[in-house]
Amino acid sequence: TECVSGCVCPEGLFDDGRGGCVEQKDCPCVHNNEWYSPGEKIKVDCNTCTCQKGVWKCTDDVCYGTCTIYGSGHYNTFDGKFYDFDGSCEYVATQDFCGDKNSSGSFSIITENVPCGTTGVTCSKAIKMFLGVSDDSQYISNKEYKEIQRDVGDDVQYWNRTVGLYLVIEASNGVMLIWDKKTTVFIKLSPDYKGKVCGLCGNFDDKANNDFTTRSGLQESNPLDFGNSWKQSHTCPDVTQEIKPCDLKPHRKSWAEKECSIIQSEVFKICHSKVDPVPFYEACVHDACSCDSGGDCECFCSAVAAYAQECIKAEACVFWRTPDIC
């Protein structure tokens, strides 16, 4: 056997990754490309992880699920399935009336999507949140954001408050709605709803591959067929083809790609290993091409903010806003 030159720790000691040798109890842990000493704690979603002997030991609390609807028809379900759907109608974003005869349900959230720009893509213009037992005859059309509370069935209390840029509505049944007063909506549900909800936000059962379950309970592979099944009115037309705004507005494409490249740049590098930037970059380019009726900076900023929000959830804080950018 040939000798190989190199540094080796004495028997019983371990390489600490920083050029030193330590006992096993003193081994550091790595998270997000950063080193943590034994005993240090980090937050991952709603759980706390502690570094012990070089490995993370985490609490296993069940966390709230989040569904995001933003920009021109982008959806990220409770289980993390990312897709686009450009329907112009009212759609069920999420509800707990899902065909189970024993469940009367306690909430329903409806998104009203309208065309934005001239390419045919749609944005969420109004959100309706129904609390208590659903009674379809009581759905009311409203042209701006407001909440409608009715006195049917169990009483569900709610509170609203403003936090920074966002309006937050929290209900006593474990449903929270966070709205940026523009085109981004976050819906948060308590773990009690796992596997009990349906709509464009999926079924919240920790499996992304069955999120495209239609109103009739069938599983679809095509987001258009899935999305069409959740429209509230049969008079709305079905969406039959995916809209590609950069093909329709090629002169905007290079500007869109240049602006949106921030998502794949060094600015967000700390997040790339945790949250795949590619779908968010593609959504950003899509939105920047489609916002051709003014407000194009707002569309770009909302798209980057959506990726930044996912990074924060993954414990990778990125400071990307500057005086020049958003």
Steps between C-alpha positions, in 0.01 A plus 500: 500500500622846411513783748269795437598836640236701684364609837323248718352549847642285782291196591184591691489855363302634204568761232285804585497628140697809597846348517482380861447167677233468767326236708170374359296695756658822368429437129330799331192482274445652156184683395463722196880480439564642847664324794334480841663396828357222721201623700411776251136513392333600172135530397379294204142591416322461838755257645819558700813304412796457737852404394610182682819307416505628142134424418183704535236379746168668425162524669226345287211741541255501210518838326244724332471451124528794259353538153614795289309658211691782332563699186335389178358161591780335703406249769718325757285248686510404869710198399739705285372425148569799275278561194343773286131543425355802316125471545271803499225419749447436870674186625518309827850563635442272798209374709418218738174401327645210303222250451528338844138455608592536869677834457289813478821700453608817672653721232538572131742739326413612148734685262355723228741501207485763226715571191799724569696643210414427136645150459210314666671408829292549815566629852312456825299821538280419797500242776188388683525320829189320622498388863239266643280258309489558124178601332560548129214745452683739729811545286502867418705663229716782628728723302761561764640305794257463781404225732147371524398341826165332526303364791452150362615198699781503751633841592861550391673799652762692305742788541671719244815704536763661281858373524744703290385477138244231574139475615463192722164338576509225759201281588445293813465183288871498404474685168717802425500722192792734426461749214749756368208720375623437145517159327654270762302289746632255758252256654617329819320200651553328833615134487148389602398550136756254357333290233163670560510790252458533125522765227775667298732481806491120506412262782775568761590133559880545463491335155537734203427234237125483576437876529320517163181344639193644326171603655359157409788322675692390190876546474616700200848548358411815304480822708243648259246217548564509875459879522185506284329252735522748790321793332198633688284584197420272208461803276875580513694362203744215559870571454615293201862605449793623703588862425865583427522881529869522400413337163223757454720793611852401386627860534449473879677167541861618527403770753305242701788250501751767602288629791398155624858368494531638857321178615785287361775744602741517794241706690291186560790252501442400864149386405568310176586171674176514704240632255534428128517843331410377149116500523506839675735642235275370220191643674679835537586515127141399417361783717748763381405421138127502570475825701474729200225733623706686759613367834776288347735575790232390745461169313875443507526590869212269598667213314837551675325548836327162456841329474635702794200387707575132426863563597393644835284191562811290431700706753707680236449873554591709197515879496427570135304827498716806424418864416523397133319165522144497638 
